[in-house]
């Protein structure tokens, strides 16, 4: 991948009187600050400190801050963008690799035998004859570890970087600093966590692929602030940008960001929808500009990377135990032989008195000592060194077999199997549990709209005179985050979620066509009539809310709230419940039994006075730094009340080819499979049976909400989820869910865990 990007030279790169004067001002201000301050504000434990301040195009500002990292040593508070993902370097390779290799008991055993061979009285072979094969073994393993480390680590590309004033230049990733403005081009990777300033797309949209971060292949979009989209229209305006970002300290939360942008006397709220994370790939966007917020090891993806740990498979641990046991047996055998040899020597000397002169200067204890270790050397071949050398070649050849295996070749995308570790075959053989997501792993992640229920009626043919049906389809065309572009006279939709794309396509096929969107409007075609709705607020979806809403003003001036989400949260927020709601709940159960994914749709009319008051508080909460998410969720909760149910959608996501057969093979290998899903209980159970994860001879253990009664008595609630487990044997009625799950691991059953939150996954 390309590790080069355009970077705007920072202000003050060339020495100048202005830079010299500014440095004096900064120094004087900091001296005044430290002399005047008599109190220190402490941040409570667990609270987020919003002390990370980034100034655009101002490297000198960030270089003056230091932080303590060891004893009295300090380093720059704002990390550089250079990172090291390799396990070894030139200095640490030899000592670290030898340290790891001598954690294998067999190597310690071989060194011990070589040391015994250096004692002339008990040596059977020259010591160097054993040192040579041990050196070969250590060298082969060292080369294997080095090759594996080189393959799995990322290498940087270096290029000569000419310096230009007031323009962008090619720059190595490692030279990027916090506060730099970077220009990214299509198909390039994001080098650091950046605030999106503007892009070549309308409304400064930016499409990114996050497959290297979360494995999702669906394109996600990020959008710049309206103010930077309007003002930063040229390279010169980007060069003059002097905004200041105040945000949370670097952390590992990939899906959250809280901060503000201060520019030209105004304050603007920032969230994760404005941030491009390191490791994302720019797609369908010619170029974009970003302000580096976190660099290097401060970036979120690096904060999620734990320390490189030495891997030791279960086979290695078993071999170490066997070596210790064999060594103890060897010592016991040597002791027995030494004792027997002493008795035999005494008897032999008594019969052959002429030999006693040879042993008159040798004490019996010394003779027994030499006999003991002599027998230990003779029996040392019980652990053959050649076996370990053979193992290394077997690992190497097996890794080649994986690469050559035609049954592991994916012809659709021309992707063969790639063993990035020569010991991969050994590691795969130690797998005991598999934890898998359902959507996109067991299923194809290709959604298709199948059915819907409106006003208690399951529709196949639509009656266009039903006003509730029109409102239902209008919601599908308005309440989403899908982006649209025109290619060759055709509308092409880009959706972060295949569910949303399926619903928008269904509305289009039924006459409600999503045409375009800007920062504050959505334009749709309703049965051939073009209508533009003003977007007043977008109430985002998250795993806690389990719903999303859009607040719009229609062409007639009426303010409407459109909401879609899980049935558990929508049905609880209805104004009233009547016969149609009862029929809808029955339809939900029927759709779930057919393994369809369901969503509830609702709406309400909002008065002008209610909206004005809510909008004022929403604006105030959006620029908070502390407790912003809590305040926003409270406002969303307040607005999403007294809803009127419109209907239910049912979407199909088929299983991938070969899933049942694969799970059956895993069962034969005694591998326990756990699947995480957010579906309804009925949907989860039916899909479990469809993919043969659950079978008819299993007992289903069901965890209910607190106070509910499960199939086996009072439910013991796991935090935030229900638990469905296949059990081949019945257990006692008073076992807790955790005890049953633990017992299930050892009993060899398969589990299906459903309704888990995103963070729990």
LUMZA-938811 format. One record per residue (C-alpha): x negated, y negated, z negated. Coordinates in steps of 0.1 Angstrom, whole numbers, plus 5000, padded with zeros to 4 digits. Layout:
BEGIN
XYZ...
END
This chain:
BEGIN
500050005000498949655006497549484975497349144991499648854989499848484996499048274965499347894962496047744950496647614915496347244907492947134895491047394914488547134925487146914896488646564896489046264873492746344869491946694857489346564833491646304819494546564816492246794796491446524771495146444767495946814761493146844736494246534717497846644716496846984702494646834676497446604666499846894664497647114642496846824619500546724615502147064611502547174575505147454580505147764601508347904614508548284609510448504633512548764615511549124620513449264650514248924665512948824698510448534698510948294727507448154726506348254761505947934781504947934818504147624837504047644875500847574893498947504861496347764853494347544830497347524806497547894802493847944798493647744766495847984746494148274727495348564706493648794681493349154691490649314669489149174637487948824645487848884683490148694705491348714741493548514765497148514755498248534791496848854806495248864840496849084867493949344868495049684855493350024852495450334856492550574860491750794831487950774836485350524847481650544854480650514818483350724801483651014826480851234813481451194775485251194777485351494800482951694779484951604748488151734764486452044778485052144744488552124729488852464747487852724722486352944750483752684758482852654721482453024720480153034750477952774735477752964703476653274722473953074740472652944707472453304694470453404725467853144717466853354686464053594698464753854672468253924684468253794720469154034747468753794777466953464783469353194770469252994803470853294822474053214803473652844804473752844842477253004846478652784817477252474835478952584867482252634848482052284832481052134865483952284884486452174858484851824857485151784895488751914893489651654867487851374886489651454918493051474900492351134884491350974917494451114935496850994908495350654901495950344922493050194941492749824948491849684982489349404984489049145011487248815014489548535002488748195018489947894998492247635014493747324997497547274996498347595014498747965008495848205011495448585009494648684974493749014957496249134931493649124903493148754909496748654904497448464871500448364852501948044866500848114902503348084930503248384953504648434987505648784995506448925029508749195041507849555031505249435005505149524969505749274941502349224923503649094890506849014872508048694889510848444888512448424923512348064935513748094971513748325000514348335038517848475033521048275029521648164993518048274986518948634983516248894980516649264986514349494967513849874964513150004929512350364938508850344922510450214889513750404884513950644913516950464928516850434966519750194969518749844976519249594948519549224953518148934934519148574938517348244931518847964911521047734933518847434923515547594935517347724966518447374976515247184966512447424976512947425013509347385025505847485016505147135004508047134981506947464967503447324962504847034942507047254920506247184883509047374865508547514830509847854820510447944783511348304777510848604755507448754748506349044771508349364763509349694777513049624784513249684821516849574826517049264805515448914806516348604787514848264794515447904807513947694834513347324826512847114857513546744864515146694831517646974834517847324818518947634838519647984824517548274836518448644834517248974849519148894882516548624889513448834882511349054906509649324887506149454895506349764916509449674935509349664973510649374994513249495019515349325045513948985035511348815057509648635029510248494994508548274968508048364932506648224900504448474881505948514845504148834833500948974848498949284844499549484812502149224801504449324830507449534821506449844840503049854824504649794789506650114796503550314804502250494774498650584768497150854789497251164768495251484773497551744787497252094772499652354785501252624764498952874782495852684771497052684735497753054737494353124752492752924724494553134698493553454716489853344717489953284679491553614673489153804696486253624679487353734645487854094657484354074672482853964639484754244621483454504646479954364643480054384606481254744607478654844632475954664612476954864580477055184600473755104615472155054581473355394569472155554600468755384598468355494562469155854570466855844601463955704582464355964555464056244581461256074600458855944573456255834598458555554609458955404575455755204580457454994607460054874583458154834550457754454555461454414565463954354537467254544540469254224539467254074568467554384588471354394583471554024592469754074625471754394633475054204626474253924651472654164676475854354678477754024681475653934712476154284727479954264722480153894733481154004769484554094754485453734766484053724801482953384814483653494850487353514841487553144835485653054867488153274885491053084869489752754883489652894918493153044914494452694904492752534934494152794959497652774944497752404948496952454985499752714987502152454974501052205001501452465028504752615016507252565045510152635022509252325003509152105034511951855038512451825076515051545074512451295063509351485073508051515037505951815027505251914991502251744976500351894946498551594931497051814904495152134910496652284878500252194888501152564892500052634857501952334843505152424862505052774847505352624812508652444818511352544793513852264796515152054824516951724817518751594848521051314858524151404878524651124904522051144931520351454916523051714917525251514940524451344973525150994960527250934991530550804980533750825000537150674990539750954987542850844968544350574948547250524924549150194924552050124901552250494891552350614927549550814944549150664979548450835012550450605034550450235024553450005023552249655032555349495017554349594982552749284966551049494940549349684968548049364984546749244950545049584946543249564980542349194973540649294941538549554960537449294985536549034958535349204927531949334935528249234940527949364976526049145001526949135038525049045069525949055106523849265130524749295166528349175160528849435132529149365095526549555075527049585037524249605012525249744978523249814947525850094939527350334964530550314944530949954952530150004989532750284991535450054976534549764999534549985030537950125019539349775016537949695050539549995066542949895051542749535064541049345036537649275051534849115030533248865054530648655035529548515002527548214990526448114956529947994947532448134973533648464987535348475021537548765031540048845059543448955046545249145074543648905099544048585079540748435068540748305032537948165010537948204973535847984950533848194925534148034890532348304870530948654875531348874844528549124850528749504845526549674819526550014802528049864770530949684787531649954813533449694834532849394856535149094864535248804888537048474880538148304912540248014924542448114954543247874983546447774966544547664935545547944912542848084889542848464888540648724869540049054887538549334866537549694874535949944851536350274831539750374821538850374784538050004784540749874809543750054794542849924759543049564772546449574789549149324780551749604777552249964785555250094804556250394826553750294854550850304829551950654817552050774853548650614860547150804831548451134844546951044878543650984861543651324846544651484880541851294898539351404871540351774876539551734912536051614903536751264916535150944901537750714888537950334882540850134868541749794884543549514866544049134869545648834853546448464860544448214840545747874832543747564840543447454803542347794792539747804819538347454812537847544775536347884783534047734810532647474786531647734760530347964788528047694800526747634765526148004758524348054792521447834782520947974747517648154740518648334708521648564709522648474744523748824753525948854722527548514729528148594765529748934757532048764732533248514758533648794784535648994758537848694751538648644788539249004796542349044775546149074783545449234817548049364841547149714855547049724893545950084899543250344900540750444926539350794932535950844949534351164959530651244955529851594969527251824955524051854973523352174993521952454973522552314938524552614925521952854938519052654924520652644889521153014891517453074898516552844869518753054846516953374858513753194848515153144813515052764818517552564798519252284819520851974804522751734826523551374817526651214832528950924825532051084839535351164822535351494802537551674827535351564856532151664838533552014830534752084866531551974881529752184856531652484868531252384905527452384902527452704880525952524851528952634831530552984835533753144823531953354796530753044778532452874749532852504753531952294723533551954724532451644704535251394699535351044686535050994648538251124632539151334662539651704661537451904685538052254697536152394667537452174638536451814628534151644653530651534643529951234665526651214683525750844688527750704717528451024736530551334738528951674740529951974760527852284756528152624770527652884743527453264749528253334713530553184687529052994658530452904624533052624622531052394600527952354620527051994630526551894666522851854661522552204646524552354674522452184700519252304683520552654680521552634716518052574727516852894711519853094722519153024758522452854767522952574792524252234782526351964798526151624780528551364791529551004785526050884776525050524777522350404800519850344772520550694758519750844792
END
